[in-house]
Amino acid sequence: WGVTRGNMVPPGVVHVLERVEKQIPGRSAARESEPVTAAPIANVEAAIPHLHRNPVAREVFTAAIRLQLVSGLRPGEVCAMRAGQIDRSGEAWRYEPRAANKNRHRAKARVVWMGPRAQSILGPMLAGLGPDDPVFAYVRRAGEPRRAITVNLYCSRVAYACRAAKVARWHPHQLRHNRATELQRRYECDEAVRVGIGDTPEVARQVYVDDPAEAVAKRIARETG
């Protein structure tokens, strides 16, 4: 970018940077972050009863979790969902998130298709809502209007629930990894994962799928081992 802006960066710097060696784990004192993986389903289920003392609020957070598991939506896309954004005219429902869309600057619309499992979760949530009403919302105090849950609130309720359930903490974004891994195990195809969670094949495989070769290895064992 700097090279293309005239004299901001000398062209030779590009060639030098291309030859910088990749950092090898353990070479320096820098802390190595743990890779993000799918959330253990047992921990997810254990946390759900502790999401909120208010049963209505708990139902909203539970629905958000279950929708992420079957759709691969990002937490921000769940929290920003409005009833009018969901086209229910076809066999598969169509949701086009307008918030937290990382591809918007590329003029690429992100479309998420909702099948029977997602529809069974969303159906009760959509009952009686107007087009601009948030789907994942509840009345926090008597006399107040419904307020949409935020990503920060969603994450904090999950963290609280994990502590209450005495299980290892997981966070809502991990549920996107759960969906990607499920699709890879089922279809053994990067393209299926890409369209399932709405990302590039490279990111879908390298970032979101836990051990992408495992499904293929198991099939090879079954068929030839």
C-alpha positions in Angstrom: 0.0 0.0 0.0 2.8 2.4 0.9 4.7 1.7 -2.3 1.6 2.5 -4.4 1.4 5.9 -2.7 4.5 7.3 -4.3 7.5 7.7 -2.0 5.9 6.7 1.3 7.8 3.4 1.2 10.7 2.5 -1.1 9.9 -0.4 -3.5 12.8 -2.4 -2.2 11.2 -2.7 1.3 8.5 -5.0 -0.2 11.1 -7.6 -1.4 12.8 -7.5 2.1 9.5 -8.1 3.9 8.7 -11.0 1.6 11.8 -12.7 2.8 11.3 -12.3 6.5 11.2 -15.8 8.1 8.1 -17.0 9.8 8.2 -17.0 13.5 8.7 -20.5 14.9 6.9 -21.4 18.2 9.3 -21.3 21.1 11.9 -19.2 19.4 11.2 -16.1 21.5 9.6 -15.2 24.8 6.4 -14.0 23.1 3.3 -15.7 24.5 1.8 -18.2 22.1 -2.0 -17.9 22.1 -4.1 -21.0 22.2 -5.9 -21.9 18.9 -9.6 -21.3 19.0 -11.6 -24.5 18.6 -15.2 -25.7 18.7 -16.9 -25.5 22.1 -17.3 -28.9 23.7 -21.1 -29.6 23.4 -21.2 -31.1 26.9 -20.0 -27.7 28.3 -22.5 -25.8 26.1 -25.4 -27.9 27.4 -24.2 -27.6 31.0 -24.1 -23.8 30.8 -27.5 -23.3 29.2 -29.6 -23.7 32.4 -27.5 -21.0 34.0 -27.7 -18.3 31.3 -30.2 -16.2 33.2 -32.5 -16.3 36.2 -35.3 -14.8 34.2 -36.8 -17.7 32.1 -37.8 -15.4 29.3 -34.3 -14.0 29.0 -32.8 -17.5 29.4 -35.0 -18.6 26.5 -33.6 -15.8 24.3 -30.0 -16.6 25.0 -30.6 -20.3 24.6 -32.2 -19.7 21.2 -29.2 -17.6 20.1 -26.8 -20.4 21.0 -28.8 -23.1 19.3 -29.2 -21.0 16.2 -25.5 -20.4 16.0 -24.9 -24.2 16.2 -27.1 -24.9 13.2 -26.3 -21.8 11.1 -22.7 -20.8 11.7 -23.8 -17.2 12.3 -21.4 -14.8 14.0 -22.5 -13.5 17.4 -22.9 -10.0 16.0 -25.1 -11.3 13.2 -27.4 -13.0 15.7 -27.7 -9.9 18.0 -28.3 -7.6 15.0 -31.0 -9.7 13.5 -34.4 -8.0 12.7 -37.6 -9.8 11.8 -37.9 -8.1 8.5 -34.5 -9.3 7.4 -35.7 -12.9 7.2 -37.4 -13.9 4.0 -39.7 -16.9 4.9 -41.4 -17.2 1.5 -39.4 -20.3 0.4 -38.7 -23.7 1.7 -35.4 -22.4 3.1 -35.5 -19.1 4.9 -33.1 -16.4 3.7 -31.3 -14.0 6.1 -29.0 -11.3 4.8 -27.1 -9.7 7.7 -26.6 -6.0 7.4 -24.3 -5.7 10.4 -20.8 -7.1 11.1 -20.5 -8.0 7.4 -16.7 -8.1 6.7 -17.4 -8.4 2.9 -19.5 -5.3 2.5 -16.6 -3.3 1.2 -16.2 -5.9 -1.5 -19.8 -5.5 -2.6 -20.5 -9.1 -1.6 -23.8 -9.7 0.1 -23.7 -12.3 2.8 -26.7 -14.6 2.7 -27.5 -17.2 5.3 -30.0 -20.0 4.5 -32.1 -21.4 7.3 -33.2 -25.0 7.1 -35.7 -26.9 9.3 -33.6 -26.9 12.4 -33.0 -23.2 12.3 -36.6 -22.5 11.4 -37.8 -24.4 14.5 -35.6 -22.1 16.6 -36.5 -18.9 14.9 -40.3 -19.5 14.5 -41.3 -18.9 18.1 -38.9 -15.9 18.3 -40.5 -14.2 15.3 -44.1 -14.6 16.5 -45.8 -11.2 16.7 -42.8 -9.1 15.7 -42.8 -6.2 13.3 -40.2 -5.9 10.5 -37.9 -3.6 12.5 -38.2 -5.5 15.8 -35.1 -7.3 17.0 -35.4 -11.0 17.1 -33.2 -11.7 20.1 -34.5 -9.3 22.7 -36.4 -9.2 26.0 -37.7 -6.8 28.5 -35.0 -6.2 31.1 -37.0 -4.1 33.5 -40.8 -3.9 34.0 -42.3 -1.2 32.0 -39.4 -0.9 29.5 -39.6 -1.9 25.8 -37.9 -5.0 24.5 -34.2 -4.4 24.0 -31.9 -6.4 21.7 -29.1 -8.4 23.3 -25.7 -7.1 22.5 -22.5 -9.1 21.8 -21.0 -8.0 25.1 -24.1 -9.0 27.1 -24.3 -12.3 25.2 -20.7 -13.1 25.9 -20.9 -12.1 29.6 -24.0 -14.2 30.2 -22.2 -17.2 28.6 -19.2 -16.6 30.8 -21.4 -16.4 33.9 -23.2 -19.5 33.0 -19.9 -21.4 32.5 -18.8 -20.4 36.0 -22.2 -21.3 37.5 -22.1 -24.7 35.8 -18.4 -25.2 36.8 -17.3 -26.0 33.3 -14.4 -24.7 31.2 -15.3 -21.3 29.7 -16.3 -21.1 26.1 -17.5 -18.1 24.1 -20.2 -17.6 21.5 -17.8 -17.2 18.6 -16.6 -20.8 19.1 -20.0 -22.0 18.0 -19.1 -20.9 14.5 -16.2 -23.3 14.7 -18.7 -26.0 15.8 -20.8 -25.5 12.7 -17.7 -25.4 10.4 -16.4 -28.6 11.9 -19.8 -30.4 11.6 -20.0 -29.5 7.9 -16.4 -30.7 7.2 -17.1 -34.0 8.9 -20.3 -34.5 7.0 -19.3 -33.3 3.5 -15.5 -33.6 3.6 -15.5 -30.5 1.4 -14.0 -27.0 1.9 -16.6 -25.5 -0.4 -19.4 -26.9 1.7 -17.9 -25.3 4.8 -17.3 -22.0 3.0 -21.0 -21.7 1.9 -22.2 -23.0 5.2 -20.5 -20.4 7.3 -20.0 -17.7 4.7 -16.2 -17.3 4.4 -13.4 -18.1 2.0 -12.4 -21.7 1.6 -9.0 -21.0 3.0 -10.3 -19.3 6.2 -13.0 -21.9 6.6 -10.5 -24.7 6.5 -7.6 -23.1 8.3 -9.4 -21.1 11.0 -12.8 -22.6 11.7 -12.5 -26.4 11.1 -10.9 -28.5 13.9 -8.5 -31.0 12.2 -10.0 -30.8 8.7 -8.4 -34.0 7.5 -10.0 -36.1 10.3 -13.2 -36.9 8.4 -11.3 -38.1 5.3 -9.0 -40.1 7.4 -11.9 -41.9 9.1 -13.5 -42.7 5.7 -10.3 -44.1 4.4 -10.0 -46.3 7.5 -13.6 -47.5 7.1 -13.2 -48.2 3.4 -9.7 -49.5 3.1 -8.3 -50.2 6.6 
